[in-house]
Amino acid sequence: MTRRRVARSAAAAGSRTARRAPVAPARARGPRRTTAAEAPSSGRTRVTAKLGDEAIRIIDDFKLDAIKTQDVAGVLAALKATGRVLVVAPASDEKLRLSARNLPTVEVILADSLNVVDVLNADTLVIEQPALARMEEVYL
């Protein structure tokens, strides 16, 4: 029995050109310029902008008598709090939490759990007066 040689292509034979990756076309790689809209801004600048836009509202207390979503919605409407609203409470308030949970754009957070991400994502901040004192204790 004799062996026959089978002709193989260059790719099957493992030639150098068959393994080489295709080369991308050359292009200029100079410094990329950023516009003012693309420039990164610090979190402090954005929080200060919220102050200028009057997006931070301070109230005395929510004083909810019962667990009613309509009551929280009425208070926020009176404050003209639109968009994503972050309510900062001084302590765990079950009535406030349960009343606000059906409002998709409202989030309730405790003053000691306040974080930069939630503040920057919110369009309006509603802070209870006692929560300001608690925030000073924790963060200053």
HELIX and SHEET records of a PDB file:
HELIX    1   1 ALA A   10  ALA A   13  1                                   4    
HELIX    2   2 ARG A   16  ARG A   19  1                                   4    
HELIX    3   3 GLY A   43  GLY A   52  1                                  10    
HELIX    4   4 THR A   69  ALA A   78  1                                  10    
HELIX    5   5 GLU A   94  ALA A  100  1                                   7    
HELIX    6   6 ALA A  111  SER A  113  5                                   3    
HELIX    7   7 VAL A  116  ASN A  121  1                                   6    
HELIX    8   8 GLN A  129  TYR A  139  1                                  11    
SHEET    1   A 4 ILE A  56  ILE A  59  0                                        
SHEET    2   A 4 THR A 124  GLU A 128  1                                        
SHEET    3   A 4 VAL A  85  ALA A  89  1                                        
SHEET    4   A 4 VAL A 106  LEU A 110  1                                        
END                                                                             
